[in-house]
Amino acid sequence: MFFGDETTVPIETVSKIKYQLIERKKLHFRCCQVNDIMCIIALFGLLSMIIDTELRLNDIESNLLIFLRPSISISTLLLVGLILYYHALNIQLYTINNHIADWRVTIDFRALLLVLCEVLVCSIHPFAFDDKTLSTESAWLKIFLTFPMFARLYLIARSVTLHSRLVNAASSRTIGYLNRVPVTISFILRAFLQIYPAGIWSAVMILMLFISTWSLRTCEKGMWLPLKSPSIDTPSSLATFSNAMWFTIVTFTTVGYGDLVPQTYCGQGVSIVIAFFGVFASAVLIAVFTSKISLDRSEQVVLDFVTRINRAREYRKKTMEIIQYSVRAWFLKRHGHHYRALFNSLYRLHTAMRQARQIKQEQRNAVNSNESLMTTLADVTEEQKNNEKSLNKIKQQIGLIEEKLIRLESKLNTVINILTKTIPERQQHSWL
């Protein structure tokens, strides 16, 4: 096949690519459906756990207690099964995206560890105990098994990422593939944090405020084990939701008034977690606020231009003040009286000179920074020119190679024509 001829793709390759695209779309849609079902089951189990714990904390006799704990266990079993099914679909999707024939090649220690961690996190739940109240002896175990269920909320973040345009749009996947950037869940979460930092921060803070308040109140009300004197029968002041929320906000903002303190080991543990998360949230808030108030490149150029004009105007003003106070001080000193006015003029003269030197130094620093920026731009421009020269040389060499190939093609065509003429003549002579 010579130059100028159209290359055709085999029909088998086209059908195979079409089958892979259709299969990938089906698997992705099925993964989204399975994850949505997991979110519904996880929220149902979490809501059942909260209702069951509240009924037991307040010693309320209800027929719901007979069904809540078994429903939590059943939802947990369904959730674990769906997690395994989701990862099986994810492995199939990975094999199709990377053209892998055997799915066992994709399984490594890291993937197995992630699956085991996810199964372990979603399998922890309070079991169906015989008693309908939270007694002091077994309260620590019952309350300890309720807190890890809030970790199931990560399924909501996964559902949001699976339904995002970054995953569903073919353009984003193509750009990521060309730049060797895998469009994974971690990449999408970081992209959302970059696009919507304030909204995500606010949602996470509200969610953590509710979880921390409820956990602290549950510890202080359901597990009354005083730290200093076990014989004290006074209930904890953090057993109410309002006091627990006040303590959570005070601890979260690292203020710590000290008017309310947890009186159980469980409450102290929750307070430590709240304090650490508050420090982290404060750092994130400062970073978000800094990114919001920072100027982009064009705005920074405008600000530098206006600042440079204002500095020049201030320098001229201070120069005029220096001349004015110098003449006034000379006049007062020559006449030999008005010592207070002379002292005032000399003081203002030195102040104007000092301010003029400061403005001049700021102008020099700005000029130096501009010179360094111009030097960098000049280096970039020079590098771009060198790259353009290299590209032009490569294009010239490609043109020469194409000309040589065209000549070679014409010569080969000539040889083929000569051979097609001479071979039949020789065959005729051989028959004769």
N, C-alpha and C positions, 0 to 999 in steps of 0.2 A: 504494500500500500504506500503510495507516494504522497508528497505534499499536495494539498489542494483537494484530496479525497475526503469525504465525510466519514467520520468514525461512528460506528453503530454499536450500541450496547446490547448484549444478548438478552433475549426475552426472558430467559430463566433468571438472570440477575435482577431485572426490573420487577418481576413477580416476587422474588425473594425479598427485595427491599420493601415492596408494597405490603407484603405479609408481615414483615417486622414492624412497620409503622402502625398497621392496624392492630397487631397484637400488643404493641406497646401502649396504644391508646386505651385498649380494653383493660389491660392490667393496671394502668394508672387510675382509671375510673373505679375499678374494683378496690384498689387500695384506699381511695378516698371514701368509698362507701363503708368499708370495714372500719376505718378510723372514726368515721362519724358514729357508727354503731357503738364503738368502744367508748366514745365521749359520752353518749347517752347512758350507757350502762354504768360508767364511772360516776357520773353525776347522780344517778339514781342511788348507787351504793353510798355515796358521800352524804346525800340528803337523808337516807335511812339511818346512817350512823349518827348524824346530828340529832335527829328526832329521838332515837333510842337513848342516846346519852342524856338529853334533856329530861326525858321522862324518868330515867333512873336517878338523876341528880335531885329532882324535885319530889321523889317518892310518889309518883302518880301511878295509880293502878289503872292499866288500860289493856284492852285486848290486842292492841298493836304490838305489845312486847312479845307476843307469841310468834308474830310473823316477821318482825323487823330483823332480828339476828339471823334467822335462816335465809331471808331474802338477801342480806348482805353477803352471806357465804355463797349463795347461788350466783349472785352477780359477780363475785370475785372469780369463781370457777369459769364462768362464761368469758370474763375479761381476759383471763390467762390463756384460754383457748383461742380467742380472737387475736391476741398478741402473737402467738405462734403462727397462726394462719397469715397474719399481716406480714410477718417477716419472711414467710415462705413466698408470698406474692412479691415481696421486695427483691428476693433473690432471683426470681424469674425475670423481673423487670431489669435487674442489673445484668443478667446474662444476655438479654436481648439488646440492651444498649451498648454492650461491649463485645457483641458477637462471640460469646463464649458457648462452646458446645456442651461442656459438662458443668453442671451447677455446683459440683463439689469443689471446683477450683476456687470459687468465690468465698468459701467458708474458711476463716482463719481464727486465730485465738482472740483477736480484738472483737470480731463480729460476734463470736460466741459469748464473750464477756458482756457485751452490751445487751444481748438478748437475755442472758441470765440476770443481769442487774434490773432490767425492765420487768421481768417476771417476778423477781423478788420484791420489788417496790410495790407492784400491783397486787401481790398475793397477801400482804400483811393486812389483817383486819381483825376486829374483835370477834371472838368465837361466841357461840350460844351457850352461856352459862346457865346454871340451874336457877340461881337466885335472880330476883327481879330488881334488886337495889345494888348500889355500890357500897359494899361493906369495906371497912378499913383494912382488913387483911388482904383482900385481893384487888383493892382499888388501883394500886400502882400498875398492875398488869393490864387491867381493863382500859385504863386511861392511856397507857403507853401504846396499846395497839390501835387506838383511835387516831393519833396524830399522823402516822405515816400515810393515812388514806388521803390526806390533802396533797400528797405528791402526785396523785393521779391527774391533777389539773394540767400536767404537762401535755396531756393528749389534746387539750384545746389549742395550745400553741402549734402542735403538729398539724391539727386540722386546718388552722389558718394558713399555714405554709403550703399545705397540699392544694388548697383551693386558690392560691395566689396566682397572678398572671405570670410571675417569674418562672413558675413551674409549668403552667399550662401553655404559655405562648411558645411557639416553635422558634421565634426570632431570638428570644433570650437564651434558649438552650443552644442555638447555633452560635451566637456570639460567645457564650461561655466555652463552647467546645473549641472554637477557633483560637481563643486566648488561653486555652488550657486551664480554665476555671470551672470546676465541677459545681453545678447548680444543686447543692445539697441543702438540707434543712438548716444547718448552721449558717451557711451563706445567706439564706433568705431571712433568717432571724436578725443577723447583723445588718442586712439591707433595710429591714423594717425599723431597726433602732436608729439607723442613719436618716431615714426618711421621716419617721414619726417619733422622735425621741420624747417629746413632752407627753403625748398621748399614752405611749406605752409605759412611761415612768409613772404617770398618774394612775393608770389602771392597776399596775403592779403594787403601788403603794396602798391603794384602797383595799385590794385583796389581802395584802399582808397585814393591814391594820385589823381587818375582821378576823383573820385566822389567828393572829397573835392574841387579840382580846378574848376570843372564845377559848383558846387553849389555856391562857392564864386563869380565866375564870373557872374553867373545868378543873384545873389543878387545885386551886385554892378552895373550891367548894366540894369537890368530890374526893379529895385525898387530904383530909385534915390530919396531918402529922406534924405537930409543932416542932420547931427546931431546938428550942431551949428547954421547955418544960412540957413533957407529954401530958401532964395532968391538967393543963389549961383547957377549958371548955369553951372559951370565947371564939366565935367564928371569925374567920379572916375578913378584913375590910375589903379585900379584893374579890369577895365572893359575888358581888353585884356586877352587872355588865357595865354600868356607868363608871364605877371606880376602876374597873379593869381597863376600860378604854382610856381613862385619864392617865393611869400609870403607863400604859403602852405608849401613848403620845409623848409623855414626858421622857420616858426612857429612849424612845425612838429618836427624838430630837437631841439626845445626849444632854438634856438640861439637868434632870435628876433633883427635884425639890426635896425628896426624902419624907414627904408627908405620908406616903403609902409605901409599904414594903411587903414583899411576899413572905409568907410564913411557912412555906413547905419547900422541900428540896425540888419538887417538880416545878413549882413557880419560879424558883431561882434559876433553874435551867432554862425555862422559857424566857426569863428576863435577860439572860446572857445572850441568847440567840437574837432577841429583839435589839439589844444594844449593838451587836456586831452588824446586823443588817441595817440599822440606822446609820452607822458610820459609812457603810458602803453606799447606801442610798443618798447620803449627803454629798459624797464625792461625785456620784453620777449626776446629781442635780447641779452641782457647780460646773461640771463639764458641759452639760446641756445648755446652761445659761451662758457660759462662755462662748459656745459655738453659735448661739443665737445672736449675741451682741457683736460678734466679730464681723469685720467688713470683708467683702470680697475684693478681688484685685482691682476692678474698675472703681469701686468706691474708695479704695485706699489711694488710688492715683488722684482722684478729685480732692480728697482730704489733704494729701501732700501738697498739691498745687495751692489750695487755699491757705494752708499753714505757711508756705513759703512767701506768699504775698503779704500775709499778716506780719510775718517776721521782718520783712523789708520795710513795711510801714512803721512798725514799732522802732526799728533801728533809726530811721530818719527822724522820728519823733524824739528819741533820746539824744540824737546828735544836735537837734535844735535846742533841747533843754541844756545840753552841755555848753553850747555857745551862749545861751541866754544867762545862765548862772555864772559863767566865767566873766562875762562883761559886767554883770551886776556886782560880783565880788571884787573885781578890779576897781570899779567906781567907788564902792564903799570903803575899800582899803586906802584908796588915794586920798579921800577926804578925812579919814582918820576918826570917824565917829560912827554911831550906830553899830556897836560891836555885836549886839544880839542879831541884828539883821545880817551882818557879815557872817556870823557863825551859821545861821540858818541857810544862807546862800551856799557856803562851802559844803555844808552837810548834803544839801540837795545836789550839788555838783558832783560830789563823790558817789552819791547814790545813782545818779544818772550814768556816770562813767561805768560803775559796776554792772548795772543792768545792760548797758550797751555792749560790754565785753561778753556777758552771758548770751545775749542774742547773737552776737557774732560767732561765738563758739557753737551755738546750736545750728547756725547756718553752715558752718564748716563741717559739722558732723553730718548734716543732711546732704551736703555736697559729696562727702566721702562715701556715704551709703549709696547715693545716686551713681557715683563713679564706679563703685563695685558692681552695682546692678548693670550699668552700661557695659562694663568689662565682661560680665557674664553673658549679656545679650550679644556682645560682639563675638565672644567665643562660640556661642551657639550658632550665630549667623555664619561664622567662618566654617564651623563643622558642617553646617547645612550646605554651604557652597562646595566643600570638598566631597560631600556625599553626592551632590548633583553632578559634579565632574566625574566621579566614579561611575555613576549610573549612565552618563552619556558615553563613557568609554565602553561600558558593558553593552549598551545598545548598539554602538558601532561594531563591536566584535560580533554581536548576534546578527547584525545585518550582513557582515562579511560571511559568516557561517551560512546564512540563508542563501546568499548568492552562490557560494560554492556548492551547496546542496542542490540548488536549481540547475547549475551546470552539470553536476553529477547525474541528476535525473534525466536531463536532455541527452547526455552521453549514453546513459543506460538505455534510454528509449531508442537511440540510434543503433546501439549494439543489438537490441532485441529485434528491431526491424531487419537488420542485416542477417541475423540468424534465422529469422522466419523466412527470408528469401533464399538463403543458401542451403538450408537443410532439405527442403523439397527437391531442389535441383540435384543435390548429391544423391538423394534417394532414387530419382529417376535414372541417373547415370549408373547407379549400382544395379538397378533392374535391367538396364540395357546390357 
